[in-house]
Structures are given as structure tokens and as C-alpha cells.
Amino acid sequence: MKDYLYKISTWNVDRPRLNTEKTKLILEKIYETNSDIIVLTETSNAIDLGTDFEFSLKSIPFERTPNEQWITIWSKWEITQHLKTFNENRTACGRIKTPFGEIIIYGTIIPYHMAGVSGERYGNLNYKMWQYHEEDIYKQAEDWKQLILQNIDTPFFVVGDFNQCRTEGLKGYGTPEVKRLLSEKLCENGLVCVTENDFSENYLTIDTRKGTVRKNIDHICTSRNWFDKLTHYEIGAWNHFNEEDKLMSDHNGVFIKFGL
């Protein structure tokens, strides 16, 4: 049996509210994952992991939703530096001192297909579907590039809700064009997406409400040269509902656990 020492996870928790059963189930699941670092997206003040995760770094809330954060990085290890990003409402980045050396975690949400088309979260910008998503990949990739260049010897992680299904090649949620673009930008920055797996084989099960297995759009990417040095690792996921079939979120979670 492999000895997995460390675990990094991410989960979109679908804007939890204080003192609801759903929030209680989310908290139970987060503690059950036993992660060392977990990047939560679409989170809020209802999720306080301070009793188990001593350190956190949050994106700046939007004025219209002051109790919500698009990104919170929760860590059991010290976050030693807040690194500025191009958009501190929708991304958050920090340097973390781990038992295996310093790493940088860049938490993010890449906008969904209707961003800029309709809805209050991004505004009505007369955009076409996937236009905002595509533009943001370019902007975020430039952010990654600069941060990597400024921290050349530090393993770099991009973690969060990518709003792309990358399990089925060019099929699934996301156009072929934006999937190719993201692949290109990851490659240019020496990053590899480690969650391009079919989690239905071992981890995710059928949602009885829909009769299908959820297609994963939340991802963990990391420096290829760091990933290639891992002696052993496991990439996995958990359902967006619990064992009693109660909904916790509208997204599944994903993780990497590894030894060095």
C-alpha cells in the first residue's frame, strides 16, 4: 500500500449560507477529505475552517456580495506571502511553506460560458458565449507567466473551477477552441492539468436526480517538472452529494494526494 503523505484539493461549494443543512454537510465533507490545502470556490463566510486550517487567503469580495468570496485558499501550512494577481476579486495567490518546500497556489474561477452575455455576476457586456472565458484564459495565463518567472524555482499550482470538462478530449462542456487554448497556455507555462481523468470509473457515481454521472470541470494544474518527480500519487474526486444522496453542492470535488 502506498504511503500518501500530502493532499491538495479543490471544491466549488455553491455559495453556502449560514446555518443550513447544506452548509453542515459541506463542512463535514471538507473535514472528511483530510486535505492539507483545499481551494474553495464560490464560498462564503459560512465556511470557516479555522479550527482545522490555521491559515487562509481570500479573494476580495464584490460589493454586492460582501459575505462571499470567489476564492479561499485554506492551508494547514503557513501562507507566508500574498502574491498579487490581475483580478483579486476572482483569483487569489499565495506562497505556502510546506514540509516538502515552498509552493505557490493560484486559486481561480475561469468564467462560465454565459459570462458577459447575461446575468449580474459579470454584467451584460454584449459578449458572445465563451468570449469572456476565452479572454480570461489569456489574462490568467499572462498572470501565471509573470508569477512563475518571478518565482522560477518554486512549484506552481493553478487550482479551482475552470468551467471546462477536460476528460473527453474536445467533447463535453467547453468549446474545442477554448480547450485547445487552455492546453496551449498550460504548456507554454510548463504546467500540466492532472485532473483530466474519467472519475466515473472509480470515484464519481450516478446522481439519481439526473440519472448521470457529473462531468468534472474543476481542476488542479501544477508545474510539470515538479509533478514528474513524484514517487507516487493518486488523483481522485468526490461526489456533489453525500452517501445519503443529499446535495452538498452543484460541483464535485477533486484532489491529488502524493508522496515525494
Secondary structure, DSSP 8 states (H G I E B T S, - for coil): -----EEEEEEE--S--TT-HHHHHHHHHHHHHT-SEEEEEEEETT---TTT--EEEE----TT-TTEEEEEEEESSEEEEEE--S-TTTEEEEEEEETTEEEEEEEEE---TTTTTSSTTT------TTHHHHHHHHHHHHHHHHHHHHTTTS-EEEEEE-----SSTT-SSS-HHHHHHHHHHHHHTTEEETT-S-GGGTT--EETTTTEE----EEEEEEHHHHTT-SEEEEEEE-SB-TT--B--SS-EEEEEEE-
